[in-house]
C-alpha cells in the first residue's frame, strides 16, 4: 500500500505537466520578419509559440490568410490566428493582449539632417513606402500620397537600400521590416546612418483564440514573458542587436 501511494505521488505531477499535451493549429499569413513559413517562424509566431509552449502546448502553423483564418477560428477548425489588429471579442473569437507592437516609422539618412516633427513636414519631399500604405497610416499620410514625389513599392525589401543610396528623402515602413531587410545578409550592419522619426502611432498585434479560457491563460503567461530576455532574443534573431529600446 505504501509503495502504491508513493508511486501515485510520483505520477501525478507528470500528468499535470502534460495536461495540455496537444497541438494547437494557428492561422496566419506570411510577411517577414513578423510571420514566416519556414524553420524560423518570424517574430509574431515565435512569441506565440514560446508562450504556448510554457502552457504545455505544441503549435502547428497554417497560412490560409488572415481574413479566411479568422472564420476558420470562429468555426473552430483552427484554434487561433495571429496577427490581428484592433479586434473586439465576439462569440468564438477572443483577442489576447498585444504580443508585439508594430512600429510604423519614417526613416531618413542622418547625413541629410532632416528633422520633421509631423507628417505634414514631409510635404514636398520624396517618399518611398510599401504598396497600400495610405490605408494604414491615417488621413495626414493620405495627403502625402497625392504628392508628385511619393512612390509605393511592391517589393519592401528594396526600401532600405533605396534610402542608403539617397534615392529618396524618406522611407516609411515598419521598423522591424526595415531593419530585417537592411541586415538580411549581415546582422551587424551599421544602422547609425539612419534617423528614425516616430510620427505614426504604433499598432498592437494580438492573437485571436477560439477558447476564452485559453486566451486568459495565454495573457497571464504573456505578461511574464513580455519583459524577459527570451522575448527580446526572439526579436534580435531577425533584426540583430542594438535596435530594441
C-alpha positions as CSV (number, residue, x, y, z in Angstrom):
1,X,0.0,0.0,0.0
2,X,2.8,2.4,0.9
3,X,4.5,1.6,-2.4
4,X,1.3,2.4,-4.3
5,X,0.9,5.8,-2.6
6,X,4.5,6.8,-3.3
7,X,4.1,5.8,-7.0
8,X,0.8,7.8,-7.3
9,X,2.5,10.9,-5.8
10,X,5.3,10.5,-8.4
11,X,3.0,10.1,-11.3
12,X,0.6,13.0,-10.5
13,X,3.0,15.8,-11.3
14,X,3.8,14.2,-14.6
15,X,0.2,14.0,-15.5
16,X,-0.3,17.7,-14.5
17,X,2.7,18.8,-16.6
18,X,1.3,17.2,-19.7
19,X,-2.3,18.1,-19.1
20,X,-2.3,20.3,-22.2
21,X,-0.1,18.0,-24.3
22,X,-2.0,18.7,-27.5
23,X,-1.2,20.6,-30.7
24,X,-2.9,23.9,-31.4
25,X,-3.3,24.9,-35.0
26,X,-2.7,28.7,-35.5
27,X,-3.6,30.5,-38.7
28,X,-1.5,33.3,-40.2
29,X,-0.4,35.0,-43.4
30,X,3.3,35.3,-44.4
31,X,5.1,38.7,-44.0
32,X,8.7,38.7,-42.9
33,X,10.1,39.2,-40.3
34,X,6.8,39.1,-38.4
35,X,5.4,36.0,-40.0
36,X,7.5,33.4,-42.0
37,X,6.7,30.0,-43.3
38,X,9.9,28.2,-42.6
39,X,12.2,26.8,-39.9
40,X,12.1,30.2,-38.1
41,X,8.5,31.4,-38.0
42,X,9.1,35.1,-37.5
43,X,8.8,37.4,-34.6
44,X,5.0,37.1,-34.0
45,X,4.8,33.4,-34.4
46,X,7.9,32.7,-32.3
47,X,6.5,34.7,-29.5
48,X,3.1,32.9,-29.7
49,X,4.9,29.5,-29.8
50,X,7.1,30.3,-26.8
51,X,4.2,31.4,-24.6
52,X,2.0,28.5,-25.6
53,X,4.9,26.1,-25.0
54,X,5.1,27.4,-21.4
55,X,1.4,26.5,-21.1
56,X,2.2,22.9,-22.2
57,X,1.0,23.1,-25.9
58,X,2.7,22.2,-29.1
59,X,1.9,24.5,-32.1
60,X,1.4,24.0,-35.8
61,X,1.1,27.0,-38.1
62,X,-1.0,27.2,-41.3
63,X,-1.1,30.1,-43.7
64,X,-4.6,30.5,-45.2
65,X,-4.6,34.3,-45.0
66,X,-5.9,36.5,-42.2
67,X,-9.4,37.1,-43.4
68,X,-10.1,33.4,-44.1
69,X,-8.2,32.4,-41.0
70,X,-10.5,34.3,-38.7
71,X,-13.5,32.5,-40.0
72,X,-11.7,29.2,-39.5
73,X,-11.0,30.1,-35.9
74,X,-14.7,31.1,-35.2
75,X,-15.8,27.8,-36.7
76,X,-13.2,26.0,-34.5
77,X,-11.4,24.5,-37.5
78,X,-8.3,26.4,-36.2
79,X,-7.5,27.2,-32.6
80,X,-6.1,30.7,-33.1
81,X,-4.9,33.3,-35.5
82,X,-2.2,35.9,-35.4
83,X,-1.5,38.7,-36.1
84,X,-4.8,40.5,-35.6
85,X,-5.3,44.3,-35.0
86,X,-7.9,46.2,-33.1
87,X,-10.3,43.2,-33.0
88,X,-13.1,43.0,-30.4
89,X,-14.2,39.8,-28.6
90,X,-17.1,38.0,-30.2
91,X,-18.7,34.6,-29.9
92,X,-16.0,32.0,-30.7
93,X,-13.2,34.7,-31.0
94,X,-11.3,36.2,-28.1
95,X,-8.5,38.6,-28.5
96,X,-5.3,38.4,-26.5
97,X,-3.2,41.2,-25.1
98,X,-0.7,42.6,-27.6
99,X,2.2,40.2,-28.3
100,X,4.3,42.7,-30.2
101,X,4.0,46.4,-31.3
102,X,4.2,47.1,-35.0
103,X,6.2,50.3,-35.4
104,X,5.4,52.3,-38.5
105,X,8.5,54.6,-38.8
106,X,9.7,57.4,-41.0
107,X,13.4,56.9,-41.9
108,X,15.9,59.4,-43.3
109,X,19.6,59.5,-43.7
110,X,21.5,61.1,-40.8
111,X,23.7,62.9,-43.3
112,X,20.7,64.7,-44.7
113,X,19.9,66.3,-41.3
114,X,16.2,66.2,-41.8
115,X,14.0,66.9,-38.7
116,X,10.3,66.5,-39.4
117,X,8.0,66.8,-36.3
118,X,4.7,65.9,-38.0
119,X,3.7,64.0,-41.2
120,X,2.8,67.4,-42.7
121,X,6.5,68.3,-42.6
122,X,7.1,65.6,-45.3
123,X,5.1,67.5,-47.9
124,X,7.2,68.2,-50.9
125,X,9.9,65.6,-50.0
126,X,10.5,62.4,-52.0
127,X,8.9,59.5,-50.1
128,X,9.0,55.7,-50.7
129,X,6.9,53.2,-48.9
130,X,5.1,49.9,-49.4
131,X,2.1,49.3,-51.7
132,X,-1.2,50.2,-50.0
133,X,0.4,52.3,-47.1
134,X,-2.2,55.1,-47.2
135,X,-4.8,52.7,-46.0
136,X,-2.9,52.2,-42.7
137,X,-1.4,55.5,-41.7
138,X,-4.3,57.9,-41.4
139,X,-5.6,61.0,-43.3
140,X,-2.4,63.1,-43.0
141,X,-0.5,60.3,-44.8
142,X,-3.1,60.0,-47.5
143,X,-2.5,63.7,-48.3
144,X,1.2,62.9,-48.8
145,X,0.3,60.0,-51.2
146,X,-1.2,62.6,-53.6
147,X,2.1,64.5,-54.0
148,X,4.3,64.1,-57.1
149,X,7.4,62.7,-55.3
150,X,5.5,59.9,-53.4
151,X,6.1,56.3,-54.6
152,X,4.9,52.9,-53.5
153,X,7.0,49.8,-54.0
154,X,5.6,46.2,-54.4
155,X,8.9,44.8,-53.0
156,X,9.5,46.1,-49.5
157,X,13.0,44.5,-49.4
158,X,14.4,47.3,-51.7
159,X,13.3,50.2,-49.5
160,X,16.2,50.4,-47.1
161,X,18.7,50.1,-49.9
162,X,17.0,52.9,-51.8
163,X,17.4,55.1,-48.8
164,X,21.0,54.2,-48.3
165,X,21.6,55.3,-51.9
166,X,19.8,58.6,-51.2
167,X,17.2,57.9,-53.9
168,X,14.5,59.3,-51.6
169,X,14.4,61.7,-48.7
170,X,12.2,59.4,-46.6
171,X,11.2,55.8,-46.4
172,X,8.1,54.8,-44.4
173,X,8.0,51.2,-43.2
174,X,7.6,49.1,-40.1
175,X,10.8,49.4,-38.0
176,X,11.3,45.6,-37.8
177,X,10.7,45.1,-41.5
178,X,13.1,47.9,-42.5
179,X,15.9,46.5,-40.4
180,X,15.2,42.9,-41.2
181,X,15.9,43.6,-44.9
182,X,18.7,46.0,-44.3
183,X,20.5,43.4,-42.2
184,X,19.4,40.3,-44.0
185,X,22.9,39.3,-45.0
186,X,24.7,40.9,-42.1
187,X,23.2,41.2,-38.6
188,X,26.0,43.6,-37.6
189,X,25.4,46.1,-40.4
190,X,25.7,49.6,-39.2
191,X,22.3,51.3,-38.7
192,X,23.6,54.6,-37.3
193,X,23.4,56.0,-40.9
194,X,19.6,56.3,-40.3
195,X,17.4,58.6,-38.3
196,X,14.1,57.3,-37.1
197,X,11.2,59.8,-37.0
198,X,8.4,58.4,-34.9
199,X,5.5,60.3,-36.4
200,X,3.0,57.4,-36.7
201,X,1.4,55.6,-33.7
202,X,2.4,52.1,-33.0
203,X,-0.1,49.3,-33.8
204,X,-0.6,46.5,-31.3
205,X,-0.7,42.9,-32.8
206,X,-2.5,40.2,-30.9
207,X,-3.8,36.6,-31.2
208,X,-7.4,35.7,-31.6
209,X,-8.4,32.5,-29.8
210,X,-11.4,30.3,-30.2
211,X,-11.3,29.4,-26.5
212,X,-11.8,32.1,-23.9
213,X,-10.1,30.3,-21.1
214,X,-7.1,29.7,-23.3
215,X,-6.9,33.4,-24.1
216,X,-7.0,34.2,-20.3
217,X,-4.2,31.7,-19.6
218,X,-2.2,33.0,-22.5
219,X,-2.5,36.6,-21.2
220,X,-1.2,35.6,-17.8
221,X,1.9,33.8,-19.2
222,X,2.5,36.6,-21.8
223,X,2.7,39.2,-19.0
224,X,5.6,37.3,-17.6
225,X,7.3,36.6,-20.9
226,X,6.9,40.1,-22.4
227,X,9.7,41.6,-20.4
228,X,12.0,38.6,-20.3
229,X,15.4,38.2,-22.1
230,X,13.8,35.4,-24.2
231,X,11.3,37.9,-25.6
232,X,14.0,40.3,-26.8
233,X,16.1,37.4,-28.1
234,X,13.3,36.5,-30.5
235,X,13.3,39.9,-32.0
236,X,17.1,40.1,-32.2
237,X,17.1,36.8,-34.1
238,X,15.6,38.7,-37.1
239,X,17.0,42.2,-36.9
240,X,20.2,41.9,-34.9
241,X,21.3,43.5,-31.7
242,X,21.2,47.2,-30.6
243,X,17.8,48.1,-32.1
244,X,15.3,47.4,-29.3
245,X,14.5,50.1,-26.7
